[in-house]
Amino acid sequence: MQISEIRPPSWLQHYLAMCPVRPQASILESDETIETRLKEVSNHCSNQTNRGVLTDPVEMHFVTFTAVNGKLYELDGRVAHGPICHECTPESAYLKDACAVI
């Protein structure tokens, strides 16, 4: 789709018309229409997921790492006992330390 094909009064046309005035991220952050629609979609029952049982076979799942107060934590929704604290990590070594765990 070309930008010229977007016809008013769509929200996207309104957004694109505002882009030269302010940075795009700022527009998205302050737009009540997009916030309302995001909440509607996020809370709709068709978008809810079931964690399942920890013993269910899993083909794929997501894990993330974060540094909090100088410690490296692994967040894995299939681990029953909560976040796993791996080690102390300075912010400058966060990525290297997370890769070592993987």
Phi, psi and omega in degrees: 000135176269150179303325181294342180277348181281121184256139174296155009260046181289154177298321181297319177297317178299315180299311181296326179293331181274343187305318181294339184281316183226161175300143184301318181298320179298320179296313180297319181296329185256002184277116182291328180295312181293325178295316179297314180294322178298316178297318179300313182290318182296325183269355181292140184300334180289346180256006179276142179245155178255123180297330183081191180258144183302336180271354178296142175293142182234129176277325182199141170208166187251141178232146176227160179239147177213152176253127180227124179050042175080010179237147179268123179243142174255128178250113182226114183298343180266001176266120188290331187266017173092194183300146179256121177271118184269312184187169171285140180213128173286154181305325182292341182249008185306309183296314180299316181292321178294319179296326179296327179288322181294000000 
